[in-house]
Every structure is written in structure tokens, then in C-alpha cells.
Amino acid sequence: MNPTTKNSHVATLFERQKRTALLNRTSDWKDRRAKLHQLKKWVLEHRDEIHRAEFEDLGKPASEVDITEVYPVLTECRHAISHLKRWTAPEPIDGSLSFLGTSAYVQYEPKGTSLIISPWNYPVLLAVGPMISSIAAGNTIVLKPSEFTPATNRVIREMIESLFPADQVAVLEGDAAMATELLSLPYDHVFFTGSPAVGKVVMNAAAKNLTSVTLELGGKSPTIVDETANITDAARKITWGKWTNAGQTCVAPDYVFVHRSRLQALLDGLRTEVEKRYHERRNYASIINERHHGRLSSLLKDAQERGAHVEFGGSMDTASHFIQPTVLTEVSDEMLLMQEEIFGPLLPLMVFDDLEEVIRYINDRPKPLALYLYSKSRANKEKVLKCTSSGSVVINDGVLQFGHPHLPMGGVGNSGLGKSHGKAGFLVFSHGKAVLKQRVGFTVARTVYPPYSSIKKKLIELMLKYF
């Protein structure tokens, strides 16, 4: 279906998938595993098409696409394939004396119909990754990808239509109007990746149907470089984490707090690393479109007008949607780039003297999706872990947590709701059904059935005290 899909088409597809979802409840884990094998095989065989599409949409180098999208998708798929039998098995639950004679377990069943709304910045990873979890859980899927990546959407459509009938998995393209239309339908689960502002709209729409949601949002993820950090190591890792995909990464470092004594060393290290890794344009992605390029240009201009100093970078080309890796100092909270998620290649640096002031600064703001700390100090590591709240924390590295198949990925508060990846992703698309089995003709509860004699009252007292 194309972006002009009519309401009847959307509703008809939903009804078809709803009927299929009922049949999927009896699906075997082996059927789901076979689907994941097919998906993995298709991705491996069509890497060149993915490369070309992402270069057309985002100017991404092929190797960057492999590292940041193809490899995580394959890892997610392999992980699900390896663990699916265990995930779908009944999970035994311990009993107690009060439930003598019973057995209990949790049976994970498909939620049913699922809607995945994916963003433009990692158009394969952030569409196919949640699909893997939903397929593993046994759901039907409608994928609504971003309208800003038409070339990649064509490849995803080709993959889905070649592997799955539409009543199992389907793609519906379109802008915000299409998303609104889809969200009006009573899906059993909605998985959205995007900004906190749009996440609130999605959650509000889902609430009208009491639909469960997973919101992978974002926010201003801070990085702390303390006085004990290995600056060469920190500069190398911050450079890769920040300027991969030209900074258009939800878990990218948004700003850096560096100890005053290490500021110049970090600046020198970042400059060296950027020149080494991104001096050739072919190693560096573009900004997605003119609108986002203009937004970032305005953020930089506003910061400079308010007194920020560009340490290096700052060059731009509107025609090619290019913005050079840029580091700024002398930034303040009044600047727009310190008030919203940057989501681009501008990196503000602020100095600190006491870690407590950094912790206060972070805690005074919405909880971030990620927090990064570069330190050799055990005390500082423990303090940051205990005294801040964020979706994830990475110590002495950056952004790697997103690709870890065993770690649950997700935000907290303003940065997200729910988890994804690996078993966490399987669980979010599943309903954990409680099952309790009792022997015929027997139940301990019978000892406290009415009428309430004096003996039964004493039994109730004993239960309250000891069981």
C-alpha cells in the first residue's frame, strides 16, 4: 500500500491481521524461529541494496550501515533464534504452604496485533529490531516507517512482502496522518521510537483503546569526564559515539561535562580524533533533510550569538545537508542547544570542579536515555550510578549498550517507557498469563470457607501472622 492508502484499506488490513492473530496463539515456537531464519537470510543476501538505500536517504557509509544497523539486526535475530524455545516455555512459579497442592506457572502468549512506528535515523535497525521481537512473541505486525527515508522503505517493503503474507506482517507508508489513523485502531501493542513530544501523542492515542505501549524516546544524554579519566581513550570513544550517523543517534552523547583540569586535553584529543576519522567526507553521514539541517544551523547560530565559542568545526553546506563535527565551549543554559535534544553533530562542553554539581545539574532535568562516565575512580563510578537516574549507564565507553542483545534497552520517565531487545523485547510483545492448577476435590482454601466458626477464625489469625 502507498501513502494514499484509504481508511478502508487500513481497517481491512487490521481486521485481517486480527483474525490471523487468533490463529497465531496456537503457533509453535518452531514456526516463529523459521520466520526469523528467513529474515536473517534475507538481510544477509541484500546488504548491497540496504547500503545503496541508506546512502540515498542519509549519505551513510556502507561500513557504518553494516556496523550500526545490519550487525545489530543479525545479532538480535540470532539471539532470538537461540533462546526462543526457552523464552516460550512455561515458567514455573514457587508456591507456599497456603497453596499446598497447587502448581503454578506463567505461560507467555502473543499479545495479538502489534503496530511498530519507526524513525528515520536508523531506518533498518529501528524498524526490523522490534519486528524480530514481535515475530518471536507470535504477533501480527503493521510497520509504519518514517516518510523521510523512502529509499530504505522500499527495501524494507521488498523484504516484508517477499517473506510474509500481509495478514502476518505488512508495511503502511505515510506521514503523521497515516500514523494518526493507525493509532485510532485497537492494536494490542504499539511500539514507538521517536521524540518525547510525539511519544506523548502516541501514548494519549493508545490510551483511548487501552493499548499497551513501548516508547523508545530520547533526551539530552550527558557524558562526564572526570579528573581521573584516560583522556586519549575518552576522546576516541566520545568521537565515535557522538559523530556516528552525524550525531543523529538517540543514545549519542548530547553534551559533555569535563573536569576543569582536563578541558584542554580533551579538546585536543577530540580534535585529533575527528581529523583522523572524519576528514574524508565519505566516512561521514549527512543530515536527514533541509528542515533538520536548518534546525541545527539555528541552534549553532543562537549559541554563538549568546557567547558560545566554536573550538573547531562549524562548517556547513545546505545543498548536501552537511554539518561538520563541531565542539563548543562557553555554553549556557539560556542557549537553545542546551534546552532541547541536539540530535546532530554539535557537541557542547562544560567544565566542572566538583562531581556533586554535575549530579545536581543532571537530576534537575528530565531523566536521560543514556549517561556516560569516563573515570578510573571507583568512588565516582558508584556515586554516579547511585545518585542519578537514566535509561542506561555506560562506564568508559559509549553507545555500545544499544547493540547488546542481553541488555534491556529503554528509557525512564521522559526518555521512554518499557524495554526492548533480547528477552526484554520478547516479553514486551507477550502477555504473561498466570496459570494455577489445583487437584480435583481438594483446596486448602476450604479450611476458611464460611460459616466462620471459632476454629476457622483462629486459623485465619494464624494465616495473618505466619503464612
C-alpha positions, 0 to 999 in steps of 0.5 A: 500500500502507498501513502494514499492508502484509504481508511478502508484499506487500513481497517481491512488490513487490521481486521485481517491481521486480527483474525490471523492473530487468533490463529497465531496463539496456537503457533509453535515456537518452531514456526516463529524461529523459521520466520526469523531464519528467513529474515536473517537470510534475507538481510544477509543476501541484500546488504548491497541494496540496504547500503545503496538505500541508506546512502540515498536517504542519509549519505551513510557509509556502507561500513557504518550501515553494516556496523550500526544497523545490519550487525545489530539486526543479525545479532538480535535475530540470532539471539532470538533464534537461540533462546526462543524455545526457552523464552516460550516455555512455561515458567514455573512459579514457587508456591507456599504452604497456603497453596499446598497442592497447587502448581503454578506457572506463567505461560507467555502468549502473543499479545495479538496485533502489534503496530511498530512506528519507526524513525528515520535515523536508523531506518533498518535497525529501528524498524526490523529490531522490534519486528524480530521481537514481535515475530518471536512473541507470535504477533501480527505486525503493521510497520509504519516507517518514517516518510523521510527515508523512502529509499530504505522503505522500499527495501524494507517493503521488498523484504516484508512482502517477499517473506510474509503474507500481509495478514502476518506482517505488512508495511503502511507508508505515510506521514503523521496522518497515516500514523494518526489513523493507525493509532485510532485502531485497537492494536494490542501493542504499539511500539514507538521510537521517536521524540518525547513530544510525539511519544506523548501523542502516541501514548494519549492515542493508545490510551483511548483503546487501552493499548499497551505501549513501548516508547523508545524516546530520547533526551539530552544524554550527558557524558562526564569526564572526570579528573581521573579519566584516560583522556586519549581513550575518552576522546576516541570513544566520545568521537565515535559515539557522538559523530556516528550517523552525524550525531543523529543517534538517540543514545549519542552523547548530547553534551559533555561535562569535563573536569576543569583540569582536563578541558584542554586535553580533551579538546585536543584529543577530540580534535585529533580524533575527528581529523583522523576519522572524519576528514574524508567526507565519505566516512561521514553521514549527512543530515536527514533533510533541509528542515533538520539541517536548518534546525541545527544551523539555528541552534549553532547560530543562537549559541554563538550569538549568546557567547558560545565559542566554536573550538573547531568545526562549524562548517556547513553546506545546505545543498548536501545537508552537511554539518561538520563535527563541531565542539563548543565551549562557553555554553549556557543554559539560556542557549537553545542547544542546551534546552532541547535534544541536539540530535546532530553533530554539535557537541557542547562542553562544560567544565566542572570542579566538583562531581556533586554539581554535575549530579545536581545539574543532571537530576534537575532535568528530565531523566536521560536515555543514556549517561556516560562516565569516563573515570578510573575512580571507583568512588565516582563510578558508584556515586554516579550510578547511585545518585542519578537516574537514566535509561542506561549507564555506560562506564568508559565507553559509549553507545555500545549498550544499544547493540547488546542483545542481553541488555534491556534497552529503554528509557525512564520517565521522559526518555521512554517507557518499557524495554526492548531487545533480547528477552526484554523485547520478547516479553514486551510483545507477550502477555504473561498469563498466570496459570494455577492448577489445583487437584480435583476435590481438594483446596486448602482454601476450604479450611476458611470457607464460611460459616466462620466458626471459632476454629476457622477464625483462629486459623485465619489469625494464624494465616495473618501472622505466619503464612 
